[in-house]
């Protein structure tokens, strides 16, 4: 019997890990059907009817590969952002883009700076390509921009990752603050600006696009406000030189025909997007009032979720587990001080009412135990 081929040194040295436990796995483990799916920041408002219709029509042509250049979608986004189409890169969601970034820019042993408790999929890719992660704790629920910059300089990091608005806190920085942060980074350090939730944020948080900047990659997605998480489609705004480098390594047929058709139609239905944003804004206020009424604190949020600080990690875990048992899927961040929080997606008005009632019952039950 021949010996099995050895894994690479990088892969062999990694611990078994999965960035997120999917809600379906939770259902299998608990044997409980979820009533409320509020843990993955998916949009429970669904997608634009125009997008759904376009995807249904495109399904009839799924015997063909999707356009490897995403040309119609590329042209529409280029028009919306006022850039040439060669500033855009498409992939099956931001998660795939993060993998491409790590692969394109990291050599084994290279340093990367990010926030302690930030979006874990980025770390997953960095470690998978042999990078070394340097983490900076949050300060008062926000990314520590000064700390991130200082750490990047001190460690000679090749990449700094920043989500704005942030996941898992929902907090954000203004475009002016981001510009100052960008200027503080070393000249040879790439800034990855994850803007998955930018459509929910105030206009003041949207950093103006500089087409000549070779040191920034901005990632955006159709998973959140557009309600197309399952279709897996996202894109990056960056310098054409970086986009051409991605062409050397990306999966050229990774964005399917149905997703491209849906994304293009979704972009053209601004009324639907505005309704979702307005309802989420109202829902954030409701969650803040709910948290206050229970003696908790909600972080200010510019996303489609709210992080509710319940006072301690032990209480957060107890509430999460109790909510799961009641068929409510929420998540708790994994690193202090954010692990004191429940992160809850802002659902439809009906779901918000249902969640509020269940959370109140759960808190009351735990207080008696």
One Martini backbone bead per residue (centre of mass of N, CA, C, O) as a GRO file, in nm:
protein
  369
    1UNK     BB    1   0.091   0.039   0.028
    2UNK     BB    2   0.092   0.350  -0.037
    3UNK     BB    3   0.169   0.648   0.047
    4UNK     BB    4   0.055   0.937   0.123
    5UNK     BB    5   0.047   1.241   0.029
    6UNK     BB    6   0.169   1.522   0.139
    7UNK     BB    7   0.115   1.793   0.287
    8UNK     BB    8   0.153   2.091   0.331
    9UNK     BB    9   0.298   2.273   0.574
   10UNK     BB   10   0.066   2.465   0.616
   11UNK     BB   11  -0.173   2.262   0.636
   12UNK     BB   12  -0.049   2.068   0.852
   13UNK     BB   13  -0.039   2.321   1.073
   14UNK     BB   14  -0.341   2.328   1.083
   15UNK     BB   15  -0.625   2.355   1.233
   16UNK     BB   16  -0.926   2.260   1.271
   17UNK     BB   17  -1.163   2.461   1.069
   18UNK     BB   18  -1.456   2.684   1.092
   19UNK     BB   19  -1.578   2.992   1.060
   20UNK     BB   20  -1.881   2.867   1.042
   21UNK     BB   21  -2.186   2.773   1.172
   22UNK     BB   22  -2.444   2.655   1.030
   23UNK     BB   23  -2.783   2.646   1.074
   24UNK     BB   24  -2.821   2.356   0.971
   25UNK     BB   25  -2.635   2.228   1.185
   26UNK     BB   26  -2.799   2.319   1.425
   27UNK     BB   27  -3.052   2.155   1.353
   28UNK     BB   28  -2.914   1.877   1.364
   29UNK     BB   29  -2.815   1.892   1.664
   30UNK     BB   30  -3.105   1.982   1.803
   31UNK     BB   31  -3.378   1.916   1.635
   32UNK     BB   32  -3.446   2.221   1.556
   33UNK     BB   33  -3.652   2.437   1.409
   34UNK     BB   34  -3.617   2.733   1.278
   35UNK     BB   35  -3.781   3.044   1.316
   36UNK     BB   36  -3.515   3.234   1.342
   37UNK     BB   37  -3.280   3.385   1.106
   38UNK     BB   38  -3.034   3.592   1.299
   39UNK     BB   39  -2.694   3.515   1.247
   40UNK     BB   40  -2.591   3.594   0.920
   41UNK     BB   41  -2.698   3.863   0.780
   42UNK     BB   42  -2.932   3.812   0.628
   43UNK     BB   43  -3.198   3.875   0.414
   44UNK     BB   44  -3.547   3.862   0.502
   45UNK     BB   45  -3.657   4.035   0.242
   46UNK     BB   46  -3.507   3.945   0.015
   47UNK     BB   47  -3.558   4.004  -0.323
   48UNK     BB   48  -3.599   4.137  -0.601
   49UNK     BB   49  -3.837   4.073  -0.832
   50UNK     BB   50  -3.649   4.131  -1.073
   51UNK     BB   51  -3.427   3.935  -0.992
   52UNK     BB   52  -3.597   3.678  -0.979
   53UNK     BB   53  -3.685   3.685  -1.276
   54UNK     BB   54  -3.401   3.687  -1.404
   55UNK     BB   55  -3.313   3.414  -1.276
   56UNK     BB   56  -3.532   3.236  -1.398
   57UNK     BB   57  -3.448   3.287  -1.692
   58UNK     BB   58  -3.144   3.198  -1.657
   59UNK     BB   59  -3.190   2.897  -1.582
   60UNK     BB   60  -3.239   2.804  -1.887
   61UNK     BB   61  -2.898   2.871  -1.929
   62UNK     BB   62  -2.725   2.662  -1.732
   63UNK     BB   63  -2.565   2.500  -1.960
   64UNK     BB   64  -2.400   2.754  -1.936
   65UNK     BB   65  -2.164   2.956  -1.889
   66UNK     BB   66  -2.058   3.220  -1.753
   67UNK     BB   67  -1.943   3.524  -1.779
   68UNK     BB   68  -1.609   3.579  -1.715
   69UNK     BB   69  -1.655   3.918  -1.720
   70UNK     BB   70  -1.928   4.037  -1.644
   71UNK     BB   71  -2.009   4.267  -1.846
   72UNK     BB   72  -2.285   4.403  -1.782
   73UNK     BB   73  -2.219   4.444  -1.480
   74UNK     BB   74  -1.961   4.604  -1.517
   75UNK     BB   75  -2.085   4.844  -1.669
   76UNK     BB   76  -2.285   4.933  -1.447
   77UNK     BB   77  -2.081   4.980  -1.216
   78UNK     BB   78  -1.901   5.179  -1.366
   79UNK     BB   79  -2.123   5.390  -1.396
   80UNK     BB   80  -2.193   5.430  -1.091
   81UNK     BB   81  -1.869   5.497  -1.014
   82UNK     BB   82  -1.694   5.634  -1.244
   83UNK     BB   83  -1.543   5.392  -1.394
   84UNK     BB   84  -1.363   5.160  -1.521
   85UNK     BB   85  -1.396   4.819  -1.573
   86UNK     BB   86  -1.085   4.752  -1.477
   87UNK     BB   87  -1.166   4.805  -1.153
   88UNK     BB   88  -1.300   4.514  -1.161
   89UNK     BB   89  -1.393   4.232  -0.946
   90UNK     BB   90  -1.510   3.894  -0.958
   91UNK     BB   91  -1.703   3.682  -0.725
   92UNK     BB   92  -1.812   3.440  -0.479
   93UNK     BB   93  -1.781   3.668  -0.297
   94UNK     BB   94  -1.587   3.798  -0.050
   95UNK     BB   95  -1.452   3.539   0.043
   96UNK     BB   96  -1.302   3.489  -0.226
   97UNK     BB   97  -1.150   3.757  -0.237
   98UNK     BB   98  -0.980   3.710   0.019
   99UNK     BB   99  -0.828   3.472  -0.102
  100UNK     BB  100  -0.700   3.625  -0.339
  101UNK     BB  101  -0.546   3.830  -0.172
  102UNK     BB  102  -0.368   3.635  -0.014
  103UNK     BB  103  -0.242   3.497  -0.264
  104UNK     BB  104  -0.127   3.763  -0.409
  105UNK     BB  105   0.035   3.902  -0.130
  106UNK     BB  106   0.140   3.632   0.013
  107UNK     BB  107   0.391   3.508   0.202
  108UNK     BB  108   0.533   3.304   0.394
  109UNK     BB  109   0.538   3.507   0.697
  110UNK     BB  110   0.359   3.727   0.649
  111UNK     BB  111   0.206   4.015   0.756
  112UNK     BB  112  -0.107   4.086   0.937
  113UNK     BB  113  -0.362   4.332   1.002
  114UNK     BB  114  -0.613   4.317   1.265
  115UNK     BB  115  -0.895   4.258   1.440
  116UNK     BB  116  -1.001   4.144   1.741
  117UNK     BB  117  -1.290   3.981   1.622
  118UNK     BB  118  -1.317   3.985   1.342
  119UNK     BB  119  -1.350   3.869   1.044
  120UNK     BB  120  -1.262   3.528   1.013
  121UNK     BB  121  -1.217   3.463   0.705
  122UNK     BB  122  -0.959   3.616   0.666
  123UNK     BB  123  -0.783   3.450   0.858
  124UNK     BB  124  -0.825   3.182   0.716
  125UNK     BB  125  -0.670   3.266   0.458
  126UNK     BB  126  -0.404   3.359   0.572
  127UNK     BB  127  -0.328   3.086   0.704
  128UNK     BB  128  -0.356   2.917   0.434
  129UNK     BB  129  -0.092   3.106   0.319
  130UNK     BB  130   0.112   3.165   0.577
  131UNK     BB  131   0.028   3.387   0.750
  132UNK     BB  132   0.062   3.656   0.992
  133UNK     BB  133  -0.125   3.749   1.274
  134UNK     BB  134  -0.220   4.084   1.381
  135UNK     BB  135  -0.389   4.191   1.674
  136UNK     BB  136  -0.643   4.442   1.752
  137UNK     BB  137  -0.819   4.575   1.977
  138UNK     BB  138  -1.093   4.702   2.067
  139UNK     BB  139  -1.246   5.039   2.112
  140UNK     BB  140  -1.544   5.093   2.216
  141UNK     BB  141  -1.653   4.910   1.961
  142UNK     BB  142  -1.396   4.987   1.783
  143UNK     BB  143  -1.178   5.028   1.567
  144UNK     BB  144  -0.823   5.071   1.599
  145UNK     BB  145  -0.664   5.276   1.400
  146UNK     BB  146  -0.402   5.341   1.543
  147UNK     BB  147  -0.328   5.048   1.616
  148UNK     BB  148  -0.321   4.938   1.328
  149UNK     BB  149  -0.102   5.124   1.219
  150UNK     BB  150   0.122   5.063   1.426
  151UNK     BB  151   0.131   4.756   1.369
  152UNK     BB  152   0.200   4.767   1.071
  153UNK     BB  153   0.470   4.908   1.112
  154UNK     BB  154   0.606   4.719   1.325
  155UNK     BB  155   0.553   4.439   1.135
  156UNK     BB  156   0.539   4.479   0.823
  157UNK     BB  157   0.274   4.469   0.689
  158UNK     BB  158   0.103   4.384   0.391
  159UNK     BB  159  -0.181   4.385   0.551
  160UNK     BB  160  -0.495   4.561   0.602
  161UNK     BB  161  -0.793   4.498   0.784
  162UNK     BB  162  -1.119   4.663   0.713
  163UNK     BB  163  -1.440   4.721   0.840
  164UNK     BB  164  -1.686   4.943   0.661
  165UNK     BB  165  -1.874   4.853   0.829
  166UNK     BB  166  -1.875   4.654   1.101
  167UNK     BB  167  -1.769   4.308   1.175
  168UNK     BB  168  -1.972   4.270   1.468
  169UNK     BB  169  -2.073   4.579   1.560
  170UNK     BB  170  -2.164   4.819   1.329
  171UNK     BB  171  -1.960   5.018   1.320
  172UNK     BB  172  -1.812   5.348   1.221
  173UNK     BB  173  -1.652   5.551   0.973
  174UNK     BB  174  -1.546   5.814   0.820
  175UNK     BB  175  -1.404   5.926   0.537
  176UNK     BB  176  -1.197   6.105   0.680
  177UNK     BB  177  -1.085   5.887   0.871
  178UNK     BB  178  -1.002   5.691   0.645
  179UNK     BB  179  -0.801   5.875   0.501
  180UNK     BB  180  -0.608   5.901   0.739
  181UNK     BB  181  -0.552   5.602   0.766
  182UNK     BB  182  -0.441   5.552   0.486
  183UNK     BB  183  -0.199   5.760   0.522
  184UNK     BB  184  -0.063   5.594   0.777
  185UNK     BB  185   0.034   5.384   0.596
  186UNK     BB  186   0.237   5.209   0.442
  187UNK     BB  187   0.324   5.211   0.110
  188UNK     BB  188   0.345   4.868   0.109
  189UNK     BB  189   0.043   4.864   0.220
  190UNK     BB  190  -0.252   4.694   0.214
  191UNK     BB  191  -0.592   4.793   0.184
  192UNK     BB  192  -0.873   4.625   0.321
  193UNK     BB  193  -1.208   4.723   0.236
  194UNK     BB  194  -1.492   4.622   0.395
  195UNK     BB  195  -1.831   4.684   0.226
  196UNK     BB  196  -2.092   4.501   0.280
  197UNK     BB  197  -2.269   4.754   0.446
  198UNK     BB  198  -2.276   5.038   0.294
  199UNK     BB  199  -2.588   5.078   0.224
  200UNK     BB  200  -2.657   5.135   0.547
  201UNK     BB  201  -2.490   5.381   0.547
  202UNK     BB  202  -2.380   5.672   0.564
  203UNK     BB  203  -2.242   5.884   0.338
  204UNK     BB  204  -1.994   5.961   0.528
  205UNK     BB  205  -1.869   5.647   0.501
  206UNK     BB  206  -1.793   5.704   0.194
  207UNK     BB  207  -1.521   5.659   0.028
  208UNK     BB  208  -1.371   5.796  -0.210
  209UNK     BB  209  -1.276   5.727  -0.525
  210UNK     BB  210  -0.936   5.626  -0.626
  211UNK     BB  211  -0.814   5.516  -0.927
  212UNK     BB  212  -0.488   5.555  -0.850
  213UNK     BB  213  -0.498   5.354  -0.616
  214UNK     BB  214  -0.268   5.077  -0.535
  215UNK     BB  215  -0.346   5.034  -0.196
  216UNK     BB  216  -0.655   4.935  -0.262
  217UNK     BB  217  -0.935   4.726  -0.151
  218UNK     BB  218  -1.281   4.703  -0.235
  219UNK     BB  219  -1.550   4.528  -0.085
  220UNK     BB  220  -1.849   4.384  -0.230
  221UNK     BB  221  -2.214   4.299  -0.219
  222UNK     BB  222  -2.525   4.090  -0.271
  223UNK     BB  223  -2.602   3.964   0.022
  224UNK     BB  224  -2.753   4.191   0.170
  225UNK     BB  225  -2.946   4.424   0.056
  226UNK     BB  226  -3.014   4.225  -0.203
  227UNK     BB  227  -3.066   3.917  -0.111
  228UNK     BB  228  -2.797   3.713  -0.239
  229UNK     BB  229  -2.631   3.500  -0.071
  230UNK     BB  230  -2.687   3.222  -0.233
  231UNK     BB  231  -2.554   3.323  -0.514
  232UNK     BB  232  -2.268   3.428  -0.500
  233UNK     BB  233  -2.185   3.770  -0.515
  234UNK     BB  234  -1.898   3.978  -0.582
  235UNK     BB  235  -1.678   4.276  -0.540
  236UNK     BB  236  -1.406   4.480  -0.663
  237UNK     BB  237  -1.230   4.783  -0.594
  238UNK     BB  238  -0.953   4.875  -0.811
  239UNK     BB  239  -0.668   4.852  -0.957
  240UNK     BB  240  -0.588   4.725  -1.261
  241UNK     BB  241  -0.327   4.580  -1.171
  242UNK     BB  242  -0.473   4.399  -0.967
  243UNK     BB  243  -0.685   4.276  -1.152
  244UNK     BB  244  -0.475   4.134  -1.338
  245UNK     BB  245  -0.361   3.951  -1.117
  246UNK     BB  246  -0.627   3.794  -1.064
  247UNK     BB  247  -0.641   3.663  -1.353
  248UNK     BB  248  -0.416   3.442  -1.276
  249UNK     BB  249  -0.613   3.299  -1.019
  250UNK     BB  250  -0.894   3.295  -1.090
  251UNK     BB  251  -1.224   3.192  -1.128
  252UNK     BB  252  -1.364   3.248  -1.434
  253UNK     BB  253  -1.644   3.057  -1.359
  254UNK     BB  254  -1.754   3.141  -1.053
  255UNK     BB  255  -1.986   3.319  -1.184
  256UNK     BB  256  -2.292   3.271  -1.243
  257UNK     BB  257  -2.551   3.339  -1.455
  258UNK     BB  258  -2.773   3.389  -1.242
  259UNK     BB  259  -2.624   3.593  -1.064
  260UNK     BB  260  -2.572   3.808  -1.279
  261UNK     BB  261  -2.869   3.866  -1.347
  262UNK     BB  262  -2.960   3.946  -1.061
  263UNK     BB  263  -2.761   4.178  -1.006
  264UNK     BB  264  -2.845   4.362  -1.236
  265UNK     BB  265  -3.143   4.391  -1.149
  266UNK     BB  266  -3.089   4.496  -0.860
  267UNK     BB  267  -2.951   4.766  -0.939
  268UNK     BB  268  -3.230   4.865  -1.094
  269UNK     BB  269  -3.380   4.847  -0.789
  270UNK     BB  270  -3.394   5.109  -0.581
  271UNK     BB  271  -3.663   5.088  -0.429
  272UNK     BB  272  -3.608   4.827  -0.278
  273UNK     BB  273  -3.355   4.916  -0.126
  274UNK     BB  274  -3.485   5.156   0.027
  275UNK     BB  275  -3.687   4.981   0.188
  276UNK     BB  276  -3.484   4.811   0.338
  277UNK     BB  277  -3.324   5.037   0.474
  278UNK     BB  278  -3.565   5.161   0.628
  279UNK     BB  279  -3.644   4.907   0.792
  280UNK     BB  280  -3.369   4.866   0.929
  281UNK     BB  281  -3.358   5.136   1.074
  282UNK     BB  282  -3.605   5.079   1.248
  283UNK     BB  283  -3.498   4.811   1.372
  284UNK     BB  284  -3.260   4.931   1.525
  285UNK     BB  285  -3.431   5.100   1.717
  286UNK     BB  286  -3.583   4.862   1.842
  287UNK     BB  287  -3.333   4.715   1.956
  288UNK     BB  288  -3.239   4.943   2.137
  289UNK     BB  289  -3.498   4.949   2.311
  290UNK     BB  290  -3.490   4.657   2.400
  291UNK     BB  291  -3.220   4.661   2.543
  292UNK     BB  292  -3.288   4.884   2.748
  293UNK     BB  293  -3.538   4.733   2.880
  294UNK     BB  294  -3.318   4.491   2.977
  295UNK     BB  295  -3.030   4.633   3.055
  296UNK     BB  296  -2.893   4.689   2.790
  297UNK     BB  297  -2.653   4.735   2.509
  298UNK     BB  298  -2.635   4.907   2.202
  299UNK     BB  299  -2.472   4.935   1.931
  300UNK     BB  300  -2.400   5.132   1.697
  301UNK     BB  301  -2.555   5.104   1.364
  302UNK     BB  302  -2.466   5.044   0.988
  303UNK     BB  303  -2.647   4.784   0.954
  304UNK     BB  304  -2.832   4.457   0.957
  305UNK     BB  305  -2.733   4.482   1.264
  306UNK     BB  306  -2.705   4.404   1.624
  307UNK     BB  307  -2.508   4.470   1.910
  308UNK     BB  308  -2.565   4.315   2.230
  309UNK     BB  309  -2.489   4.408   2.549
  310UNK     BB  310  -2.522   4.176   2.840
  311UNK     BB  311  -2.231   4.199   3.039
  312UNK     BB  312  -2.137   3.891   2.953
  313UNK     BB  313  -2.025   3.597   2.839
  314UNK     BB  314  -2.209   3.406   2.997
  315UNK     BB  315  -2.476   3.540   2.915
  316UNK     BB  316  -2.446   3.521   2.611
  317UNK     BB  317  -2.432   3.212   2.595
  318UNK     BB  318  -2.695   3.149   2.741
  319UNK     BB  319  -2.878   3.302   2.544
  320UNK     BB  320  -2.799   3.161   2.287
  321UNK     BB  321  -2.877   2.873   2.374
  322UNK     BB  322  -3.174   2.937   2.448
  323UNK     BB  323  -3.253   3.041   2.168
  324UNK     BB  324  -3.193   2.789   2.011
  325UNK     BB  325  -3.404   2.613   2.166
  326UNK     BB  326  -3.631   2.829   2.043
  327UNK     BB  327  -3.543   2.881   1.728
  328UNK     BB  328  -3.300   3.103   1.758
  329UNK     BB  329  -3.067   3.254   1.543
  330UNK     BB  330  -2.760   3.346   1.687
  331UNK     BB  331  -2.465   3.540   1.771
  332UNK     BB  332  -2.126   3.530   1.906
  333UNK     BB  333  -1.855   3.666   1.958
  334UNK     BB  334  -1.505   3.540   2.014
  335UNK     BB  335  -1.392   3.817   2.141
  336UNK     BB  336  -1.264   4.033   2.343
  337UNK     BB  337  -1.539   4.225   2.438
  338UNK     BB  338  -1.759   4.100   2.228
  339UNK     BB  339  -1.854   3.832   2.396
  340UNK     BB  340  -2.102   4.006   2.534
  341UNK     BB  341  -2.260   3.954   2.265
  342UNK     BB  342  -2.540   3.989   2.058
  343UNK     BB  343  -2.598   3.901   1.719
  344UNK     BB  344  -2.862   4.070   1.529
  345UNK     BB  345  -3.074   4.053   1.289
  346UNK     BB  346  -3.265   4.258   1.082
  347UNK     BB  347  -3.578   4.205   1.027
  348UNK     BB  348  -3.878   4.194   0.996
  349UNK     BB  349  -4.137   4.314   1.166
  350UNK     BB  350  -4.237   4.033   1.253
  351UNK     BB  351  -3.962   3.924   1.354
  352UNK     BB  352  -3.910   4.143   1.567
  353UNK     BB  353  -4.152   4.080   1.744
  354UNK     BB  354  -4.079   3.785   1.799
  355UNK     BB  355  -3.799   3.830   1.919
  356UNK     BB  356  -3.874   4.010   2.157
  357UNK     BB  357  -4.051   3.802   2.303
  358UNK     BB  358  -3.835   3.578   2.332
  359UNK     BB  359  -3.619   3.739   2.480
  360UNK     BB  360  -3.784   3.811   2.728
  361UNK     BB  361  -3.843   3.520   2.814
  362UNK     BB  362  -3.546   3.431   2.838
  363UNK     BB  363  -3.449   3.632   3.048
  364UNK     BB  364  -3.656   3.555   3.264
  365UNK     BB  365  -3.580   3.253   3.288
  366UNK     BB  366  -3.276   3.295   3.366
  367UNK     BB  367  -3.332   3.469   3.628
  368UNK     BB  368  -3.468   3.201   3.778
  369UNK     BB  369  -3.214   2.986   3.760
   0.00000   0.00000   0.00000
